[in-house]
Amino acid sequence: MTTWLNRVFCEDALQGFARIPDGSIDLLIADPPYGLGKDYGNDSDKLDAEAYLRWTEQWVDAALPKLKPNGSLYIFLTWRYSPEIFVMLKKRMTMVNEIIWDRRVPSMGGSTRKFSSVHDTIGFFVKAKDYHFDLDAVRIPYDAETKKARSRSIFVGAKWLEIGYNPKDVWSVSRLHREHRERADHPTQKPLEIVERMLKASCPPGGVVLDPFMGSGTTAVAAKRCGRNFVGFELNPDYCALIENRLAELDKPEPEAA
Ligand SMILES: C[S@@+](CC[C@H](N)C(=O)[O-])C[C@H]1O[C@@H](n2cnc3c(N)ncnc32)[C@H](O)[C@@H]1O
């Protein structure tokens, strides 16, 4: 019997990985502390650079055996550590993309001795050439303007115009500011739009996604919304409760329009 599927384990991922059989996970979405000293109600983001990189290597080596042979990894990082971590991962997997998440931060004062940093770096890695990837599930429809500009007879009914375009490797999606309707009580909650794109492209329907650092539970919520299974870990008990609440909300019927 599978006792670990669709469960949130409130524990250290490094211990939790032992619950999951090797080769059982389609997709690993990892959004670890960035090594920048954020307060997650624990000391998990208080490591110095050397200890942070050592810890990253440790959890990566515990997590990767859980992936199926055609499985994939997306890892959220900051540019400050992505160079070292990408080199480490490239010794273990094949790198497919570096995705830039443009957080659409509005113009503001900020840095005066460098350019203001407004992106997160996401690494997309796979274990083998036959990795699962469903581009059609994540194509972006062309807008009316583009379609109008391509209205000459040679374009009418053209397949590429109808099925939409590849989302490319720069994802411009607004961060979840305080007033955002999706926002929960977690300092680094990721938008569903980003995580759902990863799931639809890289996890087959009915497949399993593993999130070692669940935070507010975005991966679990996205998995449930997209017909995938999840499993994951979170150290902070308050965040574990938040995840269960977000999941329970999905079972409630939509309020009727007035
Ligand atoms: C960047 S946040 C994840 C945010 C999440 N993706 C979301 O959308 O809400 C990282 C989370 O990992 C948790 N964490 C840190 N170290 C951990 C560990 N060893 N095992 C499990 N969770 C951990 C932190 O408490 C924090 O909530």
The ligand as an ORCA input file, in Angstrom:
! r2SCAN-3c Opt
* xyz 0 1
  C      11.596     28.973     -0.555
  S      10.503     28.280      0.607
  C       9.384     27.320     -0.401
  C       8.225     28.124     -0.905
  C       7.208     27.297     -1.711
  N       7.721     26.923     -2.981
  C       5.901     28.065     -1.887
  O       5.492     28.338     -3.035
  O       5.284     28.415     -0.876
  C      11.473     27.076      1.390
  C      10.773     26.326      2.522
  O      11.601     25.198      2.880
  C      11.462     24.959      4.267
  N      12.653     24.144      4.651
  C      13.908     24.586      4.840
  N      14.737     23.554      5.109
  C      13.994     22.433      5.059
  C      14.269     21.041      5.215
  N      15.505     20.622      5.480
  N      13.260     20.154      5.069
  C      11.988     20.591      4.812
  N      11.655     21.888      4.655
  C      12.641     22.806      4.766
  C      11.377     26.351      4.870
  O      10.745     26.316      6.149
  C      10.577     27.117      3.800
  O       9.182     27.154      4.113
*
